[in-house]
């Protein structure tokens, strides 16, 4: 008996760190109504972290392939990475549509329908009830919806990560299928697991020592032509990731003074280069603050960010830097080659608010 479908292409958007039974339920329900399901794995371009991307896109894809090997091999499920566009919702919406349209076009080519247009097909967004999926539905009003029941309303990947990423990992058959548990048992022996556990412990220690805030911090973005100055973090949170020099605001100083002090403490720019501070200040290019409540897992950290843009003919090779304090290295990063993949928290997204023309 041939199956009857009322949707041509369903779309499911989720971070799935890791995929759990609620995700599987949505996927299974969508497959009952759609000829093909496009699974978009969110935050696919983010650096590994306990908060945003404890598992990479290839790792999430590997788990989904274990769960849905037949459906993927027969093209009933298509898995695609969906990058974050931090502080650029319009860009994220436009790119999501592009990813979906490209996935449909690729699928049609494999079916010998290259001359067909994706707009000729019925697309629906799959997710839990109206309240949970309304965020996406409002942003893609041209798509229909597949709303499934809330049988797993209390199940959260956040709670699964809390139980798993610790020195004595725990996995539960209540929220995870056997194949996912098998994958996690293997994953806990990898260096990536140790990295995330140590970051989680550093986050918890920071909260215990300092509380959740709110806190003010000052950061410096220094650019020259097509390059931006970044440090490599030496702290437990975001160890090895690239960030802008900066740090916490002290009582009795202005926020700009805080940013400049932290810049020198981590980059040694003013200490090693007399007169450079005055030169840099003369090329002030902008200020913004970043206060999204969940931008930092340690609590509510408000970044007051100052952008200084050195002129293209400035001899940066004459400026000396030395990584100190929370920085273990410092370098000029080619903006065209930098991105969320190696950036700490939202720092690359911060740069894009000053330089909206650069790649996402």
Secondary structure, DSSP 4 states (H G I P E B T S, - for coil): -----SEEEEEEEE--TT--HHHHHHHHHHHHHEEEEEEEESSTTSPPBTTTBSS-HHHHHHHHHHHSHHHHHTTSEEEEE----TT-HHHHHHHHHHHHHHHHHHHHHHTT-TTS-GGGS-EEEEEETHHHHHHHHHH-TTSEEEEEP-TTTT--HHHHHHHHSSSS----TTTS-HHHHHHHHHHTTSHHHHHHHHHHHHHHHHHHHH-SEEEEEEEEEEEETTEEEEEEE-SSTTTT-EE-SEEEPPTTS-HHHHHHHHHHHHH-HHHHSTTHHHHHHTTEEEEEEE--TTS-TTSEEEEEEEEEEE-TTS-GGG------TTEEEEEEEEGGG--TTTB-TTHHHHHHHH-TTS--
